[in-house]
Amino acid sequence: MRIETGSRLHFGLIDLSSESSRVDGGIGLGIKYPGVMLEVEESTCLKVHGPMRERAKHAAEAVIDQFNLQPVKIRIKETIPQHRGLGSGTQTDLAAGFAVARMNNLEISTSKVAEVVGRGGTSGIGTAVFEKGGFVLDGGHDLNKKGGFLPSSASSVSPPPVISRLDFPDWNIKILIPDSTGAYGSDEVSVFNNECPIPISEVQELSHIILMKLLPSVSEPDFGLFRDSVKQIQEIGFKKRELQRQPDSLSIVEELQNRGYAAGMSSLGPAVFAIYPDPISVPYDDIKTIETRAMNRGAKFS
């Protein structure tokens, strides 16, 4: 069996204020490439080969132990660049978890696999696009259950509910990845500790932008409104603070915006995205660039 995923662009977390009964909430987009591709077959013991094998092995072991399943052999053929803001961890963990479940004929939800392998504890975007792709808004978590401001890698709560899922227009997308690393592990936890809580006034303004501008611009579609909405999101709330920690990415975002593109940084970066209905030309020959499109379906099993 083969499992193929896409990855995701994370436009931003919404409410990190602690002023309401919920926390987090996220908005993001599933993209076709880069992605994870792995092959799985029956085995007498768990074997994982290829890049990110230790991570995939840990996820597979969690599912095997949770449901008392038979081991498998996994060969990872393609991966997503790590610690660049594209959600490599979630896609790898879910693909490995489902590899075990499917080979054991276990019918299980994406949310349950994510819970077992420890993903979706802050943002639900990666989990949602694995399942159905598209442009996703999630509803965050109960603040009392989560207990504070933490990234998904350090949170044990279940993935949040999907509030809205829209097909994304067939616009061109380019991802630029500066030669730096996004925060992860203890550094990622420190970002949340240092930057939160976010003032409730910024959360309210961001919520209005998402509800009355960003989501309608995708639904209609209206690229001009979409571009303006994405720009405003970069200038407020947690996303503004994420960008300030990545000066190279901030400079690229500003240049792409000046060229008329919808541009922003994905998650904690450093990956930057540019979106435009027509072909995109970027002035950065020395920066890794990936051309892709929105993925309006979930992971593929064959």
N, C-alpha and C positions, 0 to 999 in steps of 0.2 A: 504494500500500500504506500501511496505517496501523499504527503500533506504539503500544501503550498499556501502561504499567507502573504499579505502585503505588509505595510507598516502604517504609521500614522503621523500626522502633523497635529501637535497639540497647541491650540490657539491660546489657551489660558485657563487657569483656575479662577473661579468666580468669587466665592465668599470665604475669606480667611479672616473674618472680623471677630468672631465669637459673640456677635450681637444678636444672633438668632438661635433657634434650636437645631440648626443644621450647619454643616461646614463643607468646604470643598466645592463641588459642582464644577463641571468642566465642559469645554466646547472643543471639538476637533474633527479631523477628516481622515478617513481611510484612503491610502494611496496604494497603487499597484506595485510600485517598485521604489526602493529595495524591499525584499521580503525574505522569509525563511522557507526553505524547501528541504524536506527530509524524507527519507525512505525508511520503512519499518517492516520487519518480518518476525516470524516466530523464533524463539530462542529458548534454550534451557536455563540461561542466566542473563541478567541485564547487561547489555553491551551498548556503548554509545561511542561513535567515532565521528571525527570532524571538528570544525571550529565550534566554540562554545559548548563543548561536550560535557564539561563539568556542571554547567548550569542546567543543561537538558537532562543530565543524569539525575540531578537532585529533584527536578520536577517529576520525572518518570517514577523515581523511587517513592515520592510522596503519594502518587496515585496508586501505585502497586500496594503500598502499605495500608492506605485508607480503605481500599475495597478488596484486599486479599486477592490480587490478580496475578496471572502468570507473567513472567518477564518477557521482554522483547529485545530485538536488536535494532538499534536506530543508527542510521548513517545520515549525518547532516551535510547537505550538498551546497546550500546557500544560506547566508546569514545577513543580518542588518548591521551596519556599523554600530559598535557599542559606545555608550556614553556620549552620544551626539544629539540626543533629543528626539529620536525617531521611534522610541518604544521597543527596542530590540529585546529587552528582558521579557516583557509580557508576551510577545509573539513566540519567542523561543519556548517559554514555559508552557504556554497553552498548546503549541504544536506537539511538544513532547508528552504532555499529559493526555492529549487526545490520541496520540499514537498508541499508548498503552490501552486506553479505554476501547478504542475501535478494534484493535486486534483481539481483545477479549470479549467482543460483542456486547460491551456495556453501553447502554443508552444513558447519556448523562448530559446535563445542560452546560453551556459555556460558563455560566455564573458559578456552578458548582465546581468545575475544574479550576477556575480562577481562585476560588476560595481555598481549595486543597493545596494548590501550588503557591498561594500567597500573593496573588496579584489583585489589582482593583481596589486596594485599600484607601486610595486617595482619589485618583481619576478613574473613571469607568470607560474612557474613550478606547483604550487598547483592547479591552475585553469586548466592547460593543462592536468595534469594526472587525474583530476576528470573527464574530458571529454573523454580522449582516453588512459590514462596510457602510459607506455613506458619510454624511455630515451629521454629527451626533452631539446632542446636549444631554448631559446627565445631571441628576438631581442631588448629588452629594450624599452625605452621611448624617445620621443622627449624632449631634455633637457629644451627647452624654455617652453613647456607645463607643465612639472613637476616642474621646478623651483629650483631644488637643490637635495641634498642627503637626502633621507628619507626612512624609512622602509615602507612596505605595510600598516601597521596599521596607519600610519600618512600621507598617500598619497591618493589623490582623483582622480588620473588619471585612465584611463581604463587599463585592462590587456594588456600586450605587445603581439606582433605577435609571433607565433611559427615558427621558422626558420627551425628546424629539429626535427623530431620525429621518433625514431627507436625502434623496438622490442629489448628488452634486453635479453641476453642469460640466460638460466636456471641455473645460478650459485647460490651457497649457499650464504645467507646473514645472518649475525648476527648483531644485534644492542645492544650496551652496553650503559646503561644510568647511569652515576655516580650520586651520591646523591647531586646534586647541581642544580641550576636553570639558564636557559639561560636568556639573557636580554630581557625585554619586556616593553611595555609602554614607559614612559619617559626615562628609562634607555636605551632602544633600540635606541631611537632618539639620545641620547647622544653618543652612539657608532659611529653612522654615522657622527655626528658633529665633534667628536674628531679624527676620523681616516681618514676622507676624506678631500681633494682629494688624490687619489692614484697616484703615478708617472706614466706618460704615458708609460714609458719604461716597467714597470711591466705589464701594461694592454696589451701591444703589445706582450710581451712574453707569457702571459697567453692565449691570443687569438690564438697564434700559436700552443700552446700545445693542446688546445681544437680542433682546426680545423684539424691539421695534425697528431695528436696522439690519443686523447681520442675518438672522433667520429669514426674514422676508426677502432679502437680497438673493439668497440661495434658492428660495422657493419660486420666485417669479420667472426667471432670474434677472438680476439687475447688477451688472458688473460695477458700474460707477458707485452705487450704494455699498456694494460689497467691499470695494477698495477703500472707501472712506471709513467703513466700520472697522476693518482690520487695522487701519492706521490708528484710529482712536483707541483700540484695545491695547496697542503697544505703549500708549502714553498714560496708562492708568493702572491702579491696582497692583496685584502681585506680578503681572507681566512686566510692568514698568520696572519693577525692582529686579526681576530676572535679567532684563536687558542691561541694566546698569552694571551688572556683574560680568557682562560679556562685551567689552568695548569694541572689539573687532566686529562682532556680530551686529552691534548697534550701528556702526559706521556703514556696514553693508546694507542693512535695512533702510537707512536714510537715503542712500544712493539709489536703491531700487525704487523707493517711493518717489523720488525726484524724477525717475524715468517713466512714471505713470503706472507702475505695477502695484498690485496688492501684495504687500510684503510684510513679513514678520518673522519672529524667531519661534521655533518649535520647542515647547517645554523649557527646560533650563539651558537649552542650546548645546553646542554652538550653532547647530544647523539653522539656516535661514531659508525661507521659501519665498518664491516669487510666483504669482498667479496672474494670467492674462489670457483673454480670448484668442489673441494672435500669437505667433511665435515670439519667444522671449530671447533677447540678446543681453548678455551680461558682460561687464568690462573686467572680468577677473580670470585671466588665463591660468593663474597660478593657484587657484582654489578648486578643489574637487567639486564637480558639478554633476548632478543627476537629473535627467529628464524623466518625468513620470506623468501620470494622470490620476484622477480620482478613481477609487475602487468602490463601486456601488453594490458589491456582493461580499459575502464573507469568505473565509478560508475554503480552499478547494480540497476535497478528498477524492482520490482516484486509485 
